[in-house]
């Protein structure tokens, strides 16, 4: 697995995590 692929994958996972977190915050407030 190349470093670039690992980096982009980590970025996508982090972005999804942030989106889900903000969605949960928006729903619960």
mmCIF file of the N, C-alpha and C atoms, coordinates in Angstrom:
data_MODEL
# 
_entry.id   MODEL 
# 
loop_
_atom_site.group_PDB 
_atom_site.id 
_atom_site.type_symbol 
_atom_site.label_atom_id 
_atom_site.label_alt_id 
_atom_site.label_comp_id 
_atom_site.label_asym_id 
_atom_site.label_entity_id 
_atom_site.label_seq_id 
_atom_site.pdbx_PDB_ins_code 
_atom_site.Cartn_x 
_atom_site.Cartn_y 
_atom_site.Cartn_z 
_atom_site.occupancy 
_atom_site.B_iso_or_equiv 
_atom_site.pdbx_formal_charge 
_atom_site.auth_seq_id 
_atom_site.auth_comp_id 
_atom_site.auth_asym_id 
_atom_site.auth_atom_id 
_atom_site.pdbx_PDB_model_num 
ATOM 1  N N  . UNK A 1 1  ? 0.858   -1.201 0.000  1.00 0.00 ? 1  UNK A N  1 
ATOM 2  C CA . UNK A 1 1  ? 0.000   0.000  0.000  1.00 0.00 ? 1  UNK A CA 1 
ATOM 3  C C  . UNK A 1 1  ? 0.891   1.247  0.000  1.00 0.00 ? 1  UNK A C  1 
ATOM 4  N N  . UNK A 1 2  ? 0.682   2.112  -0.969 1.00 0.00 ? 2  UNK A N  1 
ATOM 5  C CA . UNK A 1 2  ? 1.542   3.292  -1.090 1.00 0.00 ? 2  UNK A CA 1 
ATOM 6  C C  . UNK A 1 2  ? 1.191   4.336  -0.035 1.00 0.00 ? 2  UNK A C  1 
ATOM 7  N N  . UNK A 1 3  ? 2.145   5.206  0.237  1.00 0.00 ? 3  UNK A N  1 
ATOM 8  C CA . UNK A 1 3  ? 1.939   6.237  1.258  1.00 0.00 ? 3  UNK A CA 1 
ATOM 9  C C  . UNK A 1 3  ? 0.846   7.219  0.834  1.00 0.00 ? 3  UNK A C  1 
ATOM 10 N N  . UNK A 1 4  ? 0.832   7.567  -0.463 1.00 0.00 ? 4  UNK A N  1 
ATOM 11 C CA . UNK A 1 4  ? -0.184  8.506  -0.936 1.00 0.00 ? 4  UNK A CA 1 
ATOM 12 C C  . UNK A 1 4  ? -1.592  7.939  -0.762 1.00 0.00 ? 4  UNK A C  1 
ATOM 13 N N  . UNK A 1 5  ? -1.740  6.657  -1.099 1.00 0.00 ? 5  UNK A N  1 
ATOM 14 C CA . UNK A 1 5  ? -3.048  6.028  -0.974 1.00 0.00 ? 5  UNK A CA 1 
ATOM 15 C C  . UNK A 1 5  ? -3.480  5.985  0.486  1.00 0.00 ? 5  UNK A C  1 
ATOM 16 N N  . UNK A 1 6  ? -2.544  5.637  1.367  1.00 0.00 ? 6  UNK A N  1 
ATOM 17 C CA . UNK A 1 6  ? -2.852  5.585  2.790  1.00 0.00 ? 6  UNK A CA 1 
ATOM 18 C C  . UNK A 1 6  ? -3.259  6.971  3.308  1.00 0.00 ? 6  UNK A C  1 
ATOM 19 N N  . UNK A 1 7  ? -2.556  8.008  2.831  1.00 0.00 ? 7  UNK A N  1 
ATOM 20 C CA . UNK A 1 7  ? -2.848  9.378  3.271  1.00 0.00 ? 7  UNK A CA 1 
ATOM 21 C C  . UNK A 1 7  ? -4.233  9.811  2.815  1.00 0.00 ? 7  UNK A C  1 
ATOM 22 N N  . UNK A 1 8  ? -4.548  9.559  1.536  1.00 0.00 ? 8  UNK A N  1 
ATOM 23 C CA . UNK A 1 8  ? -5.854  9.958  1.021  1.00 0.00 ? 8  UNK A CA 1 
ATOM 24 C C  . UNK A 1 8  ? -6.966  9.175  1.713  1.00 0.00 ? 8  UNK A C  1 
ATOM 25 N N  . UNK A 1 9  ? -6.722  7.910  1.998  1.00 0.00 ? 9  UNK A N  1 
ATOM 26 C CA . UNK A 1 9  ? -7.716  7.093  2.683  1.00 0.00 ? 9  UNK A CA 1 
ATOM 27 C C  . UNK A 1 9  ? -7.965  7.632  4.086  1.00 0.00 ? 9  UNK A C  1 
ATOM 28 N N  . UNK A 1 10 ? -6.893  7.998  4.778  1.00 0.00 ? 10 UNK A N  1 
ATOM 29 C CA . UNK A 1 10 ? -7.025  8.562  6.123  1.00 0.00 ? 10 UNK A CA 1 
ATOM 30 C C  . UNK A 1 10 ? -7.795  9.876  6.078  1.00 0.00 ? 10 UNK A C  1 
ATOM 31 N N  . UNK A 1 11 ? -7.528  10.683 5.052  1.00 0.00 ? 11 UNK A N  1 
ATOM 32 C CA . UNK A 1 11 ? -8.220  11.966 4.918  1.00 0.00 ? 11 UNK A CA 1 
ATOM 33 C C  . UNK A 1 11 ? -9.715  11.756 4.702  1.00 0.00 ? 11 UNK A C  1 
ATOM 34 N N  . UNK A 1 12 ? -10.069 10.788 3.862  1.00 0.00 ? 12 UNK A N  1 
ATOM 35 C CA . UNK A 1 12 ? -11.480 10.500 3.595  1.00 0.00 ? 12 UNK A CA 1 
ATOM 36 C C  . UNK A 1 12 ? -12.177 10.011 4.859  1.00 0.00 ? 12 UNK A C  1 
ATOM 37 N N  . UNK A 1 13 ? -11.538 9.104  5.587  1.00 0.00 ? 13 UNK A N  1 
ATOM 38 C CA . UNK A 1 13 ? -12.120 8.574  6.821  1.00 0.00 ? 13 UNK A CA 1 
ATOM 39 C C  . UNK A 1 13 ? -12.308 9.698  7.835  1.00 0.00 ? 13 UNK A C  1 
ATOM 40 N N  . UNK A 1 14 ? -11.307 10.576 7.962  1.00 0.00 ? 14 UNK A N  1 
ATOM 41 C CA . UNK A 1 14 ? -11.403 11.693 8.898  1.00 0.00 ? 14 UNK A CA 1 
ATOM 42 C C  . UNK A 1 14 ? -12.537 12.637 8.512  1.00 0.00 ? 14 UNK A C  1 
ATOM 43 N N  . UNK A 1 15 ? -12.664 12.909 7.209  1.00 0.00 ? 15 UNK A N  1 
ATOM 44 C CA . UNK A 1 15 ? -13.726 13.793 6.738  1.00 0.00 ? 15 UNK A CA 1 
ATOM 45 C C  . UNK A 1 15 ? -15.099 13.191 7.033  1.00 0.00 ? 15 UNK A C  1 
ATOM 46 N N  . UNK A 1 16 ? -15.261 11.900 6.786  1.00 0.00 ? 16 UNK A N  1 
ATOM 47 C CA . UNK A 1 16 ? -16.530 11.232 7.077  1.00 0.00 ? 16 UNK A CA 1 
ATOM 48 C C  . UNK A 1 16 ? -16.843 11.292 8.563  1.00 0.00 ? 16 UNK A C  1 
ATOM 49 N N  . UNK A 1 17 ? -15.811 11.081 9.400  1.00 0.00 ? 17 UNK A N  1 
ATOM 50 C CA . UNK A 1 17 ? -15.994 11.133 10.847 1.00 0.00 ? 17 UNK A CA 1 
ATOM 51 C C  . UNK A 1 17 ? -16.472 12.513 11.282 1.00 0.00 ? 17 UNK A C  1 
ATOM 52 N N  . UNK A 1 18 ? -15.867 13.558 10.713 1.00 0.00 ? 18 UNK A N  1 
ATOM 53 C CA . UNK A 1 18 ? -16.259 14.929 11.053 1.00 0.00 ? 18 UNK A CA 1 
ATOM 54 C C  . UNK A 1 18 ? -17.698 15.201 10.617 1.00 0.00 ? 18 UNK A C  1 
ATOM 55 N N  . UNK A 1 19 ? -18.056 14.763 9.416  1.00 0.00 ? 19 UNK A N  1 
ATOM 56 C CA . UNK A 1 19 ? -19.413 14.981 8.904  1.00 0.00 ? 19 UNK A CA 1 
ATOM 57 C C  . UNK A 1 19 ? -20.441 14.281 9.786  1.00 0.00 ? 19 UNK A C  1 
ATOM 58 N N  . UNK A 1 20 ? -20.167 13.029 10.149 1.00 0.00 ? 20 UNK A N  1 
ATOM 59 C CA . UNK A 1 20 ? -21.092 12.270 10.998 1.00 0.00 ? 20 UNK A CA 1 
ATOM 60 C C  . UNK A 1 20 ? -21.223 12.938 12.359 1.00 0.00 ? 20 UNK A C  1 
ATOM 61 N N  . UNK A 1 21 ? -20.096 13.382 12.923 1.00 0.00 ? 21 UNK A N  1 
ATOM 62 C CA . UNK A 1 21 ? -20.127 14.035 14.233 1.00 0.00 ? 21 UNK A CA 1 
ATOM 63 C C  . UNK A 1 21 ? -20.968 15.304 14.187 1.00 0.00 ? 21 UNK A C  1 
ATOM 64 N N  . UNK A 1 22 ? -20.747 16.146 13.169 1.00 0.00 ? 22 UNK A N  1 
ATOM 65 C CA . UNK A 1 22 ? -21.524 17.380 13.055 1.00 0.00 ? 22 UNK A CA 1 
ATOM 66 C C  . UNK A 1 22 ? -22.999 17.082 12.819 1.00 0.00 ? 22 UNK A C  1 
ATOM 67 N N  . UNK A 1 23 ? -23.303 16.019 12.077 1.00 0.00 ? 23 UNK A N  1 
ATOM 68 C CA . UNK A 1 23 ? -24.696 15.643 11.842 1.00 0.00 ? 23 UNK A CA 1 
ATOM 69 C C  . UNK A 1 23 ? -25.365 15.246 13.150 1.00 0.00 ? 23 UNK A C  1 
ATOM 70 N N  . UNK A 1 24 ? -24.662 14.453 13.963 1.00 0.00 ? 24 UNK A N  1 
ATOM 71 C CA . UNK A 1 24 ? -25.213 14.040 15.249 1.00 0.00 ? 24 UNK A CA 1 
ATOM 72 C C  . UNK A 1 24 ? -25.425 15.246 16.157 1.00 0.00 ? 24 UNK A C  1 
ATOM 73 N N  . UNK A 1 25 ? -24.485 16.172 16.157 1.00 0.00 ? 25 UNK A N  1 
ATOM 74 C CA . UNK A 1 25 ? -24.623 17.383 16.972 1.00 0.00 ? 25 UNK A CA 1 
ATOM 75 C C  . UNK A 1 25 ? -25.826 18.199 16.505 1.00 0.00 ? 25 UNK A C  1 
ATOM 76 N N  . UNK A 1 26 ? -25.987 18.322 15.195 1.00 0.00 ? 26 UNK A N  1 
ATOM 77 C CA . UNK A 1 26 ? -27.104 19.093 14.648 1.00 0.00 ? 26 UNK A CA 1 
ATOM 78 C C  . UNK A 1 26 ? -28.440 18.434 14.992 1.00 0.00 ? 26 UNK A C  1 
ATOM 79 N N  . UNK A 1 27 ? -28.485 17.112 14.957 1.00 0.00 ? 27 UNK A N  1 
ATOM 80 C CA . UNK A 1 27 ? -29.733 16.390 15.241 1.00 0.00 ? 27 UNK A CA 1 
ATOM 81 C C  . UNK A 1 27 ? -30.090 16.469 16.722 1.00 0.00 ? 27 UNK A C  1 
ATOM 82 N N  . UNK A 1 28 ? -29.088 16.348 17.588 1.00 0.00 ? 28 UNK A N  1 
ATOM 83 C CA . UNK A 1 28 ? -29.370 16.285 19.024 1.00 0.00 ? 28 UNK A CA 1 
ATOM 84 C C  . UNK A 1 28 ? -29.590 17.657 19.642 1.00 0.00 ? 28 UNK A C  1 
ATOM 85 N N  . UNK A 1 29 ? -29.291 18.739 18.915 1.00 0.00 ? 29 UNK A N  1 
ATOM 86 C CA . UNK A 1 29 ? -29.492 20.071 19.473 1.00 0.00 ? 29 UNK A CA 1 
ATOM 87 C C  . UNK A 1 29 ? -30.653 20.770 18.773 1.00 0.00 ? 29 UNK A C  1 
# 
